């Protein structure tokens, strides 16, 4: 029987709201009507609340009391429709002031909270098998052994979504194992991506000064902004954290240890009104990154000083030095053959269409067999 509650919503982080929703409403129904059911419950996979970045503004769509349920294949086949209907008929119409009923998905899959006072609840308790869920999110079931090409073709946003959030109950004993397996790149893949990131920086580091020197102030600013972005992405790699997509990029960067030292110089680069001042602040940032590289102890120590770009008076860190030193430290036979300049899917494209479509991402795996490094 439905329980009616007053609608007096106050903002509460979505992870906490959904945890309470599971514990106080969803679990009691499952315990009562399906006492022998083995299942897992979590909030992972998508949504600003999964990453801990939700705010009161997030509440207008695809946000509220919601949970993901995971069943065994047999139970999914036999019970998922019955569980879905049982929840619809027994959940309250609101929880802590928030509607538990939502609109049908729009063309983009987004649902909005809808207040009702009679009839079944059109809830957002999505039911999956573990296999179907990860297959949909990554294009592969991570229970099997992951190849180098698998790792390099997984978008970091997807990996972050799957390893963030919370598991409220893991009765199937599968979710936590998979999340641990995906928690970060294997060491050799990580080294390869570090090398690729330094290589990206090396390709444009001289252009801030070169563009500015010929009076192309706009071009100098654009290149500087691109380098700042790549340095920030290098920060995540150095601290072994997945990079979120652009909406949360700066917010997540601010939580890194290295950000304490780098926020100011990177902001100064973006705010500089001349290419010489821009280059001065970039040089300060470069030196900090070089010091951080040496602290990782993955190669012999490299110089942390900037110097001229060959005979031209533009200060650079010569980022290709770092890329080459890391490449030489690689031991994995397959990674040693892939051209460092390619990198992972996020390092050679920022197309949202490509990155958010697991099927397209999987097709890009062929690039790693084609991009062979020539000694």
Secondary structure, DSSP 4 states (H G I P E B T S, - for coil): -------------HHHHHHHHIIIIIHHHHHHH-TT--EEEEE-SSSTTTTT---GGGGGSS-SS-EEEEE-HHHHHHHHHHHHHHHHHHS-SEETTEES-BPPP-TTS---B---SSS-----EEEEEHHHHHHHHHSS-TTSPPPHHHHHHS-HHHHHHHHSSEEEEETTS-HHHHHHHTSS--HHHHHHHHHHHHHHHHTTTTHHHHHHHTT-HHHHHHHHHHHHHHHHHHHHHHTT-PPP-HHHHHHHHTTSTTHHHHHHHHHHHHH-SSHHHHHHHHHHHHHHHHHHHHHHTSSS------EEETTEEEEE--THHHHHHHHHH---HHHHHB-TTT-SHHHH---HHHHT-HHHHHHGGGHHHH-B---
